[in-house]
Amino acid sequence: MIRVLPLLLLGCAKDDGGDSVIEGSIALPEYGESAEVLWDQAFFTVSDGTMLAFITGVSGASCSEVSSFLSTSDSPTEKEGIYDGGGCVMTVKVADWTGDYDASWPSDSSNWNPAVDSSVWCEFGDGEWVLGTNNSGREDYYWSGTTWAGHPSAFEWSFQEDGDSLSLQMDMSAYDGNLIYESQGEVEASGAVKGAVRARSCSGMENASVL
């Protein structure tokens, strides 16, 4: 894992009752790739004390589609309506969920990044979904451009559940990860992504393979 360097964090975004959106950009400076982030939809569930949320800006995203996608499958899975070709989506996982959660990194009180179980997934540039086989022999739909996945390494989070909805406030500026279909090793990403979005309860996500 890439060692985290001290980074200056912006103040955590506050939910002032305005638009429900998390926005910004994520870039791979070494590769000249970048993607705009405009996450205005989110879904969540709580199962056996673990909270799982899926955050996206994909038009028409639905609880049923997200639930089906996150379930275990050995067959090729359609990415249209789930992953944002040319953009990014995010999955957030919090164990020992009590209804509210605050976390930040780097931290003076912990030696473990609480975001390592969460994931930011980006497909960069112009491209299309192509049915193919990766290096492990799995047949699936893959983005013809650059695909990167990782987790935040400089951030402040504040989450609060309220009945059938969940407020997700985020301020992130750096990310550890890799080009998942290539063998370049660790690849850091950067870019300010901040705001607040309200997630809707989605019980179907209880069958997600990551829970």
C-alpha positions in Angstrom: 0.0 0.0 0.0 1.2 3.5 -0.8 2.4 5.4 2.3 0.3 8.4 3.0 2.0 11.8 2.9 0.7 14.6 5.1 -1.7 16.6 3.0 -3.7 19.8 3.8 -7.4 19.0 4.0 -10.2 21.5 3.3 -12.9 21.8 5.9 -15.5 19.2 5.9 -18.5 20.1 3.7 -21.6 21.1 5.7 -25.1 20.1 4.7 -26.9 23.5 4.6 -30.1 22.2 3.0 -29.0 23.0 -0.5 -28.5 20.7 -3.5 -27.8 17.1 -2.7 -24.5 16.7 -4.6 -20.9 15.7 -4.1 -18.7 17.2 -6.9 -15.2 17.9 -8.0 -12.7 15.9 -10.1 -10.2 13.0 -9.8 -7.0 12.9 -11.8 -4.1 10.6 -12.5 -1.3 13.2 -12.8 1.3 10.6 -14.0 -1.0 9.5 -16.9 -2.6 12.8 -17.9 -6.1 11.4 -17.2 -8.9 13.2 -15.3 -12.7 12.8 -14.7 -15.3 15.1 -13.4 -17.3 14.0 -10.4 -21.0 15.0 -10.0 -22.6 12.5 -7.6 -26.2 13.3 -7.0 -27.7 9.9 -6.3 -26.9 7.4 -3.6 -28.3 4.2 -2.1 -27.6 2.5 1.2 -28.4 -0.5 3.4 -27.4 -1.7 6.9 -26.8 -5.5 7.3 -25.5 -7.2 10.4 -24.1 -4.0 11.8 -22.3 -2.9 8.5 -23.4 0.1 6.4 -22.9 0.0 2.7 -23.6 2.9 0.4 -23.3 3.3 -3.4 -22.8 6.9 -4.7 -23.1 7.8 -8.4 -24.0 10.4 -10.9 -25.2 7.9 -13.5 -28.6 9.1 -14.9 -31.4 6.7 -14.1 -29.5 4.6 -11.5 -32.0 2.6 -9.4 -31.9 0.5 -6.3 -32.8 -2.7 -8.2 -30.0 -2.2 -10.7 -27.4 -1.4 -8.1 -28.5 -4.3 -5.9 -28.3 -6.8 -8.8 -24.9 -5.5 -9.9 -23.4 -5.7 -6.4 -24.5 -9.3 -6.0 -22.1 -12.1 -6.7 -22.1 -13.2 -10.4 -19.8 -15.4 -12.5 -21.3 -14.1 -15.7 -20.5 -10.9 -17.5 -22.3 -8.0 -15.8 -23.7 -5.0 -17.7 -22.0 -1.7 -16.6 -24.4 0.7 -18.4 -26.5 2.5 -15.7 -24.0 1.4 -13.0 -20.5 2.5 -13.7 -20.0 6.0 -15.2 -18.0 5.5 -18.4 -15.7 8.6 -18.5 -16.4 9.3 -14.8 -16.4 7.8 -11.3 -18.6 6.1 -8.8 -18.0 5.2 -5.1 -18.8 2.5 -2.7 -18.6 3.3 1.1 -18.4 0.5 3.7 -18.5 1.2 7.5 -18.4 -1.7 10.0 -19.8 -1.4 13.5 -22.4 1.0 12.2 -24.4 2.9 15.0 -26.3 5.4 12.9 -23.7 8.1 12.6 -20.1 8.1 11.7 -17.2 10.7 11.6 -13.8 9.8 10.2 -10.7 11.5 8.7 -7.3 10.6 7.4 -4.4 11.2 8.1 -5.1 10.9 11.8 -3.1 11.5 15.0 -5.3 9.0 16.9 -5.2 6.0 14.5 -2.6 4.1 12.4 -5.3 2.5 10.2 -7.0 4.3 7.3 -10.8 3.8 7.9 -11.5 4.1 4.1 -9.6 1.0 3.0 -12.8 -1.0 2.8 -14.4 1.6 0.6 -13.7 2.1 -3.1 -13.6 4.8 -5.7 -13.9 3.5 -9.3 -13.1 5.6 -12.4 -13.2 5.0 -16.1 -11.2 7.8 -17.7 -11.6 9.4 -21.1 -13.6 8.5 -24.2 -14.4 4.8 -24.6 -17.0 2.1 -24.6 -17.9 -1.1 -22.8 -16.4 -4.1 -24.6 -17.0 -7.7 -23.9 -13.6 -9.3 -23.3 -11.4 -11.5 -21.0 -9.0 -10.0 -18.5 -5.6 -11.5 -17.4 -7.3 -13.7 -14.8 -9.5 -15.3 -17.5 -12.8 -13.6 -16.4 -15.1 -12.7 -19.3 -16.9 -9.4 -18.6 -17.6 -6.0 -20.0 -14.5 -3.7 -19.7 -14.0 0.0 -20.4 -11.9 0.5 -23.5 -10.2 3.5 -21.9 -8.2 3.7 -18.6 -9.8 2.1 -15.5 -8.5 3.0 -12.0 -9.8 1.9 -8.6 -8.7 2.8 -5.1 -9.7 4.5 -1.8 -9.4 8.0 -0.3 -6.1 8.7 1.5 -6.8 12.3 2.5 -10.4 13.0 3.6 -13.0 14.0 6.1 -16.3 12.2 6.3 -19.5 12.7 8.3 -22.4 10.3 7.9 -25.8 10.3 9.7 -28.8 8.0 9.2 -32.3 9.4 9.5 -35.0 6.8 9.1 -35.0 5.7 5.4 -32.3 8.1 4.3 -28.6 8.7 5.0 -26.7 12.0 4.8 -23.2 11.5 3.4 -20.9 14.6 3.8 -17.5 14.3 2.2 -14.3 16.2 1.6 -11.6 14.3 -0.2 -8.4 15.3 -1.9 -6.1 12.3 -2.5 -6.4 8.6 -3.3 -4.4 5.4 -3.3 -5.1 2.8 -6.0 -4.0 1.2 -9.2 -4.9 0.6 -12.8 -6.7 -2.6 -12.1 -6.3 -4.2 -15.5 -2.7 -3.3 -15.9 0.5 -4.2 -14.0 1.8 -0.7 -13.3 1.7 -1.2 -9.5 0.4 1.5 -7.2 -1.0 4.7 -8.9 -1.9 7.7 -6.8 -4.8 9.9 -7.8 -5.6 13.5 -6.7 -8.4 16.0 -6.8 -10.8 17.8 -4.6 -14.2 16.1 -4.2 -16.6 17.6 -1.7 -20.2 18.1 -0.8 -23.2 16.3 0.7 -25.6 13.8 -0.8 -28.7 12.0 0.7 -28.8 8.3 0.1 -32.1 6.3 -0.1 -32.6 3.0 1.7 -32.1 0.1 -0.6 -32.8 -3.3 1.1 -31.7 -5.3 -2.0 -28.1 -4.2 -1.4 -28.1 -6.6 1.6 -27.1 -9.3 -0.8 -24.0 -7.4 -2.0 -20.9 -9.6 -2.2 -18.8 -7.1 -0.3 -21.0 -7.4 2.9 
